[in-house]
Structures are given as structure tokens and as C-alpha cells.
Amino acid sequence: MERKKILLRLDPVVHDALAKWAADDLRSTNSQIEFLLRKALSEAGRLPDSVGRMRPRGRPRKAPEPEEALGEGETADATADDDTAG
């Protein structure tokens, strides 16, 4: 589903407070505005049942890197260099 784009004019002080709050919650300012609007709609009983879920806050997790192929009988712990063997 394509997201709607709107132009929003805010008092600079309100924007600064909102941006700080968003940063504290690990959200973008845009996501914080959507979060607050959804919360207000829900509390007013006006949030449609068909509304999609928001992406979780914070940065998306990185995909785990594939483990390197290990030789037969080797484990990840055994592949580290052992500097104590002399």
C-alpha cells in the first residue's frame, strides 16, 4: 500500500520538542507524528479496524551474516587462533 504524503506546518518550538521526543523513543519525527495520531484516533474510537500496523521503532535489524564453512569436526570456537600454544 502506498503511503500518503502531506505537508504539515508546525511552530518551530513544537517541531523541536516533537523531534526530541521522537529521538528519545528511537523514532523519526514522521513516525512519531503517525504514532501520536494513531494513539489519538484509537483513544477517540476513530481508528479504523482495517488500519495496517506500524513498523517497530528503532533501526531495522541487520540480516545475520552466514557462517563461514567449517571443516569436518570443527566448531566455531575451534577455528579461532590459539596464541597460547607454543
Secondary structure as GFF3:
##gff-version 3
##sequence-region A 1 86
A	DSSP	alpha_helix	12	24	.	.	.	ID=ss1
A	DSSP	alpha_helix	29	43	.	.	.	ID=ss2
###
